[in-house]
């Protein structure tokens, strides 16, 4: 049985440019969030991302970690690069504490925040417009304002918070036997 008071969850949205992360508890309280912006060649970016993630793991000691799953991309190079980051993140979390990893498709992360891309598309809202709707839903649900110097990095953090929200929701449903 999970201890709701002491169970910490970590949601991650990985990328080679900006990896968002969000820490919260099993009661739905968002504790901290941030992003990792690695620089250099791919190997340096992988090292920096896993090193910075390790700091988050050491500070918060999460019981469960969740990552947005790699989607099917039109560009295979992008899919391969993202898969490398997800693999390093998975290994880092596992090495930390044998953390159980869960992977969620982006559609389920949007849905948990109440965002329906098909409905938005009918209104002419696509891609970054959908991401903006997720951002607004995150800010509203957690009563926060995600202020980042470069606007597109807002989305990495809001997606990580969505990942935490999905994990929190799923685990609570499991506890209730649903």
N, C-alpha and C positions, 0 to 999 in steps of 0.2 A: 504494500500500500504506500502510495506517495504521501509525503508530508507536505501539505499545501503551504505551510509556513516557511519551510526551508528548501523547497524545490525551486531552483533557478533555471530559467530557459534562455536560450540564445538563438536569435534569428539572424540569418546572414543572407545578403544579396551580393553575390560575387561578380567581379569583373576585373579586367586587367587595368582599368583606369581608376575606378573608385569602388571599393567594396564596403557596402553599408553593413552595420551590425546593430542589434538591439537586444538589450537584456531586460528581462522582466520576471515576475514571479508567477506562481500558479493561480494566484488570486486575480490576475489581470492587471497588476500594477506595473507600468513601464518604469524601470529603474534608471536606465541610462542608454544612450544611443550615440553612434558616431560613424565615422567612415575612415577608411584607410586609402590613401592616395599614393600608391607606389610609383617610383620613378626608375628609369634605367631600361636596360634590355630585359627581355622576358624572364631570364633566370634571376636577375636582381629584383624584379617586381614580385616574383613568386616568393623569394626569400623574405622580402620586406613584408609582404602580406601575411605570410605565416608567422613571422616574428611578432608583428603587431597584434595579430589574432591571439597568439600565445599570451601576450600581456593581458588581453581581455579575459581569456580563460583563467589565468592565474588570479586576477583580481576578483572575478565573480564566481568561479567554480560551478559552472552550470551542470545540471544533471542531464539535460537533453539539449541537443542542437538541431536546428532545422535550416535547410538551405533551399533557395529557389532552384528547382531542377533545370537542367540544360534543355532548352527548347530545340526544336528542329529549326535550323536557320537555313535561309537560302544560300548563305555563304558558308561553305564547309570550313574555311579557315577560322572564322569567328567561332563556330561551334567547337572546333578543336581547341582553340585557345581558352575558351570558357571552361571546357571540360578539364583542362590542365589545372586551372584555378580551383574548380570544385574538387578535384582529386586531392590537391594539396590541402585544402581546407578540411576535407573529410579526414585525411590522415592526421592533421594537426589536432583536430578535436578528439579523434580516437586515441592518439598517443597521450593526450592530456589526462584522460580519466575513463577510457573505454566508453566515452559518451555515446549514447544511442543517437544515431543520426536519422533524421527523417528528411525526405525530399518532396517538395511540393511543386506542382506545375503552376505557372504564373496565373492560369485561369482560376485556380482555387484560392490563390492569394488575393486576387481582385474580388472574388465572390465573398470571402470572409469579411471584406471591408464594405460590402454592399454595392460593389461596382459591377455593372453588367456591360461588357464591351459590345455585345450584339445590340443592346438597346441604345447605347451611345452612338454606334455606327449609323443607326437609323436617323439620328439627329445630326449626322455629319461629323461626329467627334471620333477621331482615330488616333493611333500611336501616342504621341506626346500628350494629346488631349486626354486620352484614357489614363496615362500616368499622372496627369494633373488632377484628375478626379480621385484617384487613389490617394494622392498626397493630401487633398482636401479632406477626404474621409478619415485619414490617419490623424490629421491635425484636429479635426472635430472630436473624434472618439477619445483621444488622449489629452485634449485641451492643451496642445502645444503649437508652437510656430517653428517650422523648420527653416531656419535662416542659414543659408550657405552662400558663399561668395559667387559661386558659379551655379546657376539655376539647375542645370541638369543633374548635379550631384544631390539635389533634394531627393530625386527619385530613388537613388540607391539606398538612402536612409529610410524613406517611406516604404520601400519594398522590403527592407529588413524588418521594419516594425510590423508590416503585414505578415511576414513569415513567422515572427514571434506570436502574433495574434492567432494565426492558423494553428500553431503548435499548442498554444494555451487552450484554444477552443477544443481541439481534438483530444488532448489529455483530460480535460474536464469532462468531456463526453464519455471517455473511457472509464473514468472514475465513477460516473453515474450509471455505467453499464449500458450505455446507448450504442 
